[in-house]
Amino acid sequence: MRARRFILTSVILIFGGLLSASLAAAQTSRSSPASAPPAPSGAALYEQHCAICHYSGSTAKKIGPGLKNLYARRKFADGRRVDDAGVTDWIAAGGADMPGYKDSLRPAEIRALVLYVKSL
């Protein structure tokens, strides 16, 4: 009787350990950043979505204004403040002749663009 109880307890502990390890491995692989596709850099996103209308190395107008030193200007043409929130809103919603990108870019991509524009 004691041997049977020992074997049963051992089997339960082994099975529980295997199940626990299996669940932990599944959780790790699901939440692993390695399994997520890499986010494009702000510079790559800029080239893909913005460079057609905006210069990055100049303040000269292309179709839209050049974005070099945008943050130093402190205000957009419409009077809104140039800061991270304002640039984020501008990219997401668009402007007078600029399309908004909230439906085509993920929030992380918009943040990457904001950081890139801030670095110009």
N, C-alpha and C positions, 0 to 999 in steps of 0.2 A: 504494500500500500504506500509506504513512504517513498519507495523508488519510483512508483508511478506518479506520485505527486511531484517529485523532483523533476522527472522528465517533462511532465506537463508544464510546470513552471518555467523550465528552461526553454521549451519550445515557444511559449508565450513571450518570454523576454527577447528571444532571438527574433521572432516575427515582429514584435513591436519595434525593435531596433532597426530592422530592415525597412519597415514601413516608414519610420521616422526619417531615416536617411534618404529614402526615395522621395518623400514629400519635400525635404529640404533641398534636394538636388533639383526637383521640378521648380520650386519657388525661385531658386537662384538663377536657373536658366531663363525663367520668364522675366525676371526683373534685371537681368544682366544688361549693362549698357553695351556690351559687345554684340548683343543680338539686335539692337536697334540700328537702323541705318544712320550713318554719320550725317550730321547736319552740315549743309554747305556753309562755307565761310561767308562773312559779311562782304568781302571783296568779290567773291564769286557771285553772290546774289546781286550785288550792285551791277556787275557787268551784265548779268542776265536781265535784270529788270529796270535799271535806272540809267545806265550809261548811254542809252539811245537818246535820252532827252537832257541829261545833266552832265556837265564836265565835273570830274573829280579833282583835277589839278588846277582849277581856275575858278574865278568868280564870274567869268564871262557867261552870257546867256547863250545857250544852245537852242533848245526848244523851251526848256525851263531854265531857271537860274543855275549857274555853276555852284557847286556845294563846298568848294574849298573854304575853310574857316567859317562855316555856317554858324557854329556856336558863338563865335566872336561877334557876329552881327546882332545878337541878342533878341531880335524881333523878326518875324516873318513879314512879308509884304502886307499882310492883312492886320498886322499889329499884335498877333499872338506871340507869346514868349517862345524863344528857341531854347528848349531844354529837352531832356530825355522824353518826358511825357508828351510834349508838343510835337516832337519829331515822330514819336510812335503813333500818335493820333493822325498826323499828316500822312504817314505811310499807309496806315490802315484805312483811313477814310478817303484819302485823295484830296485834291484841291481843285481850283478853277478848271484847269485843263489836264489835270493829272488823275489817272484812275486810282482807285483805292485798291489795296492789296489784302484786305482782311479775309477775303474768301479764297485767295490763291496762295497765301503764305501762312505758315504756322506761326504762332506767337514767338517761338524760339528763333525763327528765321527773321522776323521783324526786329527782335532784340539784337540779332547779329548785324542787321543792316544799320540800326541806330548806332551801335558801337563803331561800326566802320565809318559812317558819316561823321561821327564825332571825332574820329581820328584824322579826318582830312584837313 
